[in-house]
Amino acid sequence: MKKILIILFLSNGISIVGQDVHFSQFYNSPLTINPANAGAFNGDIRAYSNYRNQWSSIQSAYKTYSFSVESQLLKYKWPNNYLGIGLNFFNDKAGDLGLGLSQTNLTVSSILALSPDLTMTVGIQPSYMQYSIDYTNALTSNQYVNGGFNPNLPTGETNLNNGFSFFDVSTGCTFNYARGESNIASHDMLIINVGFSFSHVNRSVLDFGTVEELYPKIIAHGNSNIGIVNSKLSIMPSYLVVLQGPQKEITAGSMVRLFITESSRYTGNISESAILFGGHYRWKDAMITSLGYQLGEYMIQISYDINLSSLNRSIRYRGGFEISLKYTNPEIFGAGRSSSLDPKFM
């Protein structure tokens, strides 16, 4: 009788808890994949907001929210490097028992110029993570009597842990090569960025009554911006490889940016604009279609996962909807000043 149904949920839930959640638009959530991405952008302030609703056809679907803001320190003080700093909030909840994760990350990075075209960044990210669960809707074998189920009977279970929290640490590095002009058209631009990160360095422990170690996570990622000369197009391929415990995720694809309008050089009354479209494939799982629009400092992008796995029938052939918003302030702290280190990023 003590082999309760909730253990079946938790055995599945622990595999969910033991693995980190993520966004299909991983390239629009830089601080969740690598601490070294903090401050590695063109401008003084960058902010992202992400929302994901996965498997909306089932009850209590997965819902994930994230918000991050970044800036740069000492960019106009030090000759060959400066610091990046970022703050990220993350919340995920799913299932009838409201299995949830709330996470706050503080990120610090160092951006170092190796040459006029090549930049290296390293970063560290201490995090405060809090898991929670609501046993109100829990079902156990104690509620089965004479072959029938009675939800009004007590579950008969005690000493269940409703939540726990701990500190975690991640670290990473990136290499960025860039030449050409850095603007929304990027017709003659070539940017290549690759990175590696290692999360859960301190091997934190999960405890919902059954103690289990949070698997360390290794990520390899990359993206590029390849301007097509004498056209209004640029190609933006990207990839993500995640290894965590017994799980493996490989995602690759490309976006295309089509330049629409050029900003007015003198009055500033007209902002540059572009549309983005493309897709990615997550190995043995889903196709991801994406569409976005960029206007000056603002960008919005939506995507939809088309599930291709055996789970398709269970979720009624519905995948995951995702939307991301981005704001980048080009120059406020450094207006009128120059820096010997002026790398170009995506």
N, C-alpha and C positions, 0 to 999 in steps of 0.2 A: 504493500500500500504506500510505502514511502517512496516508491519510484513514481514520482508525481509528474503530471503533464507539464508542469512549469519547467521541470528540468529539461524536457525536450525542447522547450522554447529557449531556455538559457543556453543549452548546448549549441543551438543554432545562433542564439544571440551573442554568445561569447565569441563565436567565429566572426560575427559582425563587429563586436566590441574590440576583438583582438586585431582587427584590420581597420585602418584609417579610412574615413570617407573622403570623397574627392569630388571635383567638378570635371565635367566633360570639356569645358572651356578652361583647361588647366593653364593655358597661356594668358588668360585673363584673371588668374588668381596666383600671382607670382610668389607671395609670401607663404602660401600653403605647400609649395613644392620645394623651395630652396631659400634659406635665410640670406644667402648671398645676393638675392635679387633686391634686397632693400636698398633704396637710393640709386639703383642702376637704371636711370631713365633720363630723358631729356626734359629738364625743367627743374623747378624747386619743390613742388608739392605734387604728389600723385595720390589719388584715392580710388578705390574699387569697392563696388557693392555687388554681391552675387546671391542668387536665389536658385534653388533646384527643387523640383517636385518630381519624384521618381515613382513609377508604377501607380499612377493616380487611380487606376481601375480597382485596386484592392483597398480594403478598409485600413485606415491608419497608415497611409502611404508615407514614404520617407520624405521629409522636408528638411532642407539644409539652407542655412543663411550664413553669410560672411560679410564682414566689412573691414577694410584696411585703409590705413593712411600712412604715407611715407614722406620723408624729407631728407635733406642733406646738411651736413655740418662741416664747417671749415673748408668749404670748397674754394673759397677765395683767400684762404690763409696759408695753406700748405702748397708747395710747388708741384708735387707729383702724385699726390693722393688726397683723398678726403673721406669722410665717414658718411654712411647711410644709416638712417634710423627708421624703424617702422613699428606700428602697433596694429594688431589684427585680432578681431573678435570672430568667433566661430560657434555656431549652434546647430545641432542635428538631433532630430527626434523621429522615432518610427515605432510602429507596432501597437497592438492593443494595450500593451503595458507601458507605452510611452518611454521606451528605452532611449535615453538622451545623453548627449555629450555637449558640454559648454567648455569652450577653450579660449584663453586669452594669451596672446603671444607678444612678447617684446623682442624686437629684432635689432641687432647692431651689425653693421658690415663695414668693411674697408675697401675702397675702390682705388686701385693702384694702376698707374699707366706703365706698361712695360715697353711701349714704343708709341709713336704717334697714331698707329692704327690698332694696337692691341692693348686691351685692358683686362686685368684680372680682379675679381672680387672674392672676398672670403667673408663669411658671416656666421653668427651664432644666434640661437633663438631659445631662450628659456621660456617655458610655458607653464601655465597653471591649468590643469585639466580636471573637470568634474563630471563624473558619470552619475546618472540617476535612473530610477525605475519605479513605477507605480504598480503595486501588487493588487490593487482594488479589483481588477478584472481577471485576476489569476484563476485558472481552473486546475483542479487536482483530482487524482483518482479517489480521494476520500469523498468526493461529491457524487460518485456513482454508487447507487444502492439498488440491489435486486435487478441489475441490468439496465436501470434508468438513471438519467442524470438530473440532479437537483442543484441548481446554482445557489439556492438559499442556504444550503448546508455549509458549515465552516470548512475551510481548506485543510485544517489540521496541521498547518505548517507554522513554525515559529523560528525566530532567530534569522530571518531573512534580511539581508543588507539592502536598504533602500537607496544607497548611494555612497560614493567615496570620492576623494579628490587626492591629487598628488602633483608634484612638480616634475617637469620633463625637460629634456634638452635636445636640440637639433643643431646640426652644423652643415656647412656646405661651401662650395666654391663654384665660380663660373669663369669662363674665358670669352671675351667679346672682341671680334674683329670687325672693323667698319671702315669704309671709304665711300666717297661720294657725298652728295648733299643729304642732309637730314631734314626732310619735310614730308608733308602728307602725300605729295606726288611721288617722290622717291624714284624718279625715272632712271637715274644713273647711280643709285645707291646699292651697295652690297653690304649687308650685315649678317654675320654668322655668330651665333651665340650657343655655347654648349655648357652644361653644368652637371654637377653631381652633388647629392646631399645624403646625409645619414641622420635619421631621426630615431628618437628613443634611445639615445646614447647611454643613459643611466639605467636602461632595462627596467622600467617601472612595472609594478604589479597591479593586476586587476582583481577585485574581490567583491563578488556578489554572493558570498557564502561559499563559493568555490574559487580558490585562489588560482589565478593563471597569469602568466607573464605576458606583458604587451610586447609583441614581436618587434624587434628592430626593423627599420624600413630603409631600403637603399633605393635611391631614385637617380636615373640618368635622363636628362632632358636636353632638348635643343630646339632652336627655331632660327629662321633666316628671313631676311627681306631682300628680295632680288628684283631690282628695278629693270624693266625692259626698255631699253633705249629707244627713243623716237616713238613712244607709245604712252598711253595713259594708264598702263597696267604695271603692277608689281606682284610677284608671286611670294607667298609667305608660308613655306612648309614648316612643320613642327612635329615633334615626336615626344613621347613620354614612356619610360620603362620603369615600372615599380615592382620591386621584390620585397615581400613581407611575409615571413613565415612560409607556409605552404602555398601561399597565393602569389600569382604573377599577373601583371597587367601590362599590355603593350598597346599603345595608341599612336597612330601616325596619320598624317593627312596634310592638307594645305588649304589656306585661304587665298583668295585673289582680291586685290584692292584696285578698284577702278576710280581714278581721279576725276572729279566732276568740275569743281571750280577752284580757282586760285585766289588767294587773299589779295586784297588791294595793298600795295606796298607802302603807300603814303598816308592814306586816310584811315585804314584799318576798319572801314565800314563793312567790308565783305570778308567773311571767314573762309578758309580752305575747307573743302568737303570731299568726301569719298564714300563709296559703298563697298562693302566687303561681303563675299559669298564663298562658300566652299564646303568641305566635308572632311571627316576623319573616320577611321575604322579602328574600333577597339577589338582586339583579337579575340575571336570565339565568343563575342558578346553582342556588339551593336555597331550600326552605322550611325554617324552623327552628322546631321546637316545643320549648317549655320548661315545666318544672314545678319549683317550689321551695317550701321551708318555712323560716320564720323563727321562732326562739324566743329572745326577748330579744336578747342581743348576738350570737347565732349565726345564720348563714344557710347553707343548702345549696341548690344549684340544678343540675339536669341539663338537658341539651338534646340534640336529635338533628337533624342536617341531612338532609333528604330531597332528594337530588340531582335536579334537573330538567333538567340540561344534556345534551348529546350524549354525555357521558362515562358516562352511567348504565349502559349495557350493559357497558362495560369493567370497571366496579367492581361488577358484579352487583347493581346497584340498592341498594348500601349507601353510606351517607353518612358523616357524622362524629359520633361521640359526644363529649360534653363535660361536665365537671363542675367546679363552682367552690364553694369554701368561703370564708366571710367571717366575721371576728370584729371587733367594734368595742367597745372599752372606753369606756363613756360618760364617766366622770370619775374620774381618779386623781390627776393633778397639780394640778387646780384645785378639789378638794373644799373647800368652805367659802369659796372666793374668787369674786369676780364680775369680769366684763370688760365694758367699755362696748361692745365689739365682740362680738356673739353671733349671727352669721348662722346661718340654717337651710339645710342642704344635703339632698340626696337620701339 
